[in-house]
């Protein structure tokens, strides 16, 4: 009998996990952006924005996830990993992604104002594949709900 092939888990599955992190951020009155980093179909890092909690403008979900994943793997390069993030990374986070050499980034909602794709030059590592729009509606809704609540 042949051993069963490992089942690939979908991008939607992991984006739902990132959305759980965004919900945690929402509940802590942080901008609700969540991230998970996956290596070989296993979540090795979970994070959400901590800019308010840490009083640190660099404490974006991606940055927290990069640090956690690097610690888990024991090295700064995130080979064989995928970042799932509910909002398109900003320029700072895309620059950090370059240095991690992460081969794949999957994001939900586009960030029309601060997203890295608004810059004409290539900011990510040349080997990084970008997938956008995974569960974009759900990822946008939590952000819209958060900012509506703030305006009340």
C-alpha positions in Angstrom: 0.0 0.0 0.0 1.3 3.5 -0.9 1.4 6.1 1.8 -1.2 8.8 1.3 0.0 12.1 -0.2 -0.1 15.0 2.2 -3.2 17.1 1.5 -2.5 20.7 0.5 -4.5 23.1 2.7 -6.1 26.0 0.8 -5.2 29.7 0.8 -8.7 30.3 2.1 -8.1 28.1 5.1 -5.0 30.0 6.2 -6.6 33.4 5.4 -9.4 32.4 7.8 -6.7 31.8 10.4 -5.2 35.3 9.7 -8.7 36.7 10.1 -8.9 35.2 13.6 -5.8 37.2 14.4 -7.4 40.3 13.0 -10.5 39.7 15.2 -8.2 39.5 18.2 -6.7 42.8 17.3 -10.2 44.3 16.8 -11.1 43.1 20.3 -8.0 44.8 21.7 -8.8 48.1 20.0 -5.9 47.6 17.5 -6.3 48.1 13.8 -7.6 44.7 12.9 -4.9 43.2 10.7 -3.9 39.6 11.2 -1.1 37.4 9.9 0.0 33.8 9.9 3.1 32.3 8.5 2.9 28.8 7.2 5.7 26.4 6.5 5.0 23.0 4.9 1.2 23.3 5.6 1.8 24.1 9.3 1.3 27.5 11.0 4.5 28.5 12.6 3.6 32.0 13.5 0.5 34.0 14.4 0.3 37.7 14.9 -1.8 40.8 14.8 -1.2 44.6 14.9 0.3 45.7 18.3 1.0 49.4 17.4 -1.3 50.7 20.2 -0.4 48.1 22.8 3.4 48.5 22.3 3.3 52.2 21.4 5.4 51.3 18.4 4.6 52.3 14.9 6.6 49.4 13.5 4.6 46.7 15.4 2.6 45.7 12.4 1.2 42.1 12.2 3.7 41.2 9.5 6.6 42.4 11.5 5.4 40.4 14.6 4.9 37.3 12.4 8.4 37.6 10.8 10.1 37.7 14.2 8.0 34.8 15.6 8.6 32.7 12.5 12.4 33.4 12.5 12.6 32.5 16.1 10.6 29.2 15.5 12.9 28.3 12.6 16.1 29.4 14.2 17.2 31.7 11.4 16.3 34.9 9.7 15.3 33.5 6.3 11.8 32.2 5.8 12.5 29.7 3.0 9.5 27.4 2.2 7.1 29.8 4.0 4.1 31.7 3.0 2.8 34.9 4.8 -1.0 35.2 4.9 -2.0 38.7 5.8 -5.5 40.2 5.8 -4.4 43.6 4.4 -1.8 44.3 1.7 1.5 45.0 3.4 2.8 48.6 3.6 6.2 49.6 2.2 7.9 49.0 5.5 6.5 45.4 5.8 7.2 44.6 2.2 10.8 45.8 2.7 11.1 43.5 5.7 9.6 40.7 3.6 12.4 41.3 1.1 15.0 40.7 3.8 13.3 37.4 5.0 13.4 36.2 1.4 9.9 34.8 2.0 8.9 33.1 -1.3 5.1 33.7 -1.1 2.8 36.4 0.2 -1.0 36.0 0.1 -3.1 39.0 1.2 -6.8 39.7 1.4 -7.8 43.4 1.1 -5.9 45.9 -1.0 -4.7 49.0 0.8 -5.4 51.8 -1.7 -3.5 54.4 0.5 -0.5 52.6 2.0 -0.1 49.3 0.2 3.3 48.4 -1.3 1.8 47.8 -4.7 1.3 51.6 -5.1 5.0 52.0 -5.6 6.3 51.6 -9.1 9.7 49.9 -8.1 9.9 46.3 -7.1 10.2 46.2 -3.4 9.9 42.5 -2.7 12.5 39.8 -3.2 12.6 38.9 -7.0 11.5 35.3 -6.2 8.5 36.3 -4.1 5.2 35.4 -5.5 2.2 37.6 -4.5 -1.4 36.4 -4.5 -4.0 39.1 -3.7 -7.7 39.2 -3.1 -8.1 36.0 -1.1 -11.2 36.6 1.0 -10.9 40.3 0.2 -14.5 41.0 1.2 -14.2 39.5 4.7 -10.8 41.2 5.2 -12.2 44.6 4.2 -15.3 44.3 6.3 -13.5 43.9 9.6 -11.4 47.0 8.8 -14.5 49.0 7.8 -16.4 47.9 10.9 -13.5 49.0 13.1 -13.2 52.5 11.6 -17.0 53.0 11.6 -16.9 52.2 15.3 -14.0 54.7 15.8 -16.0 57.5 14.1 -19.0 57.2 16.4 
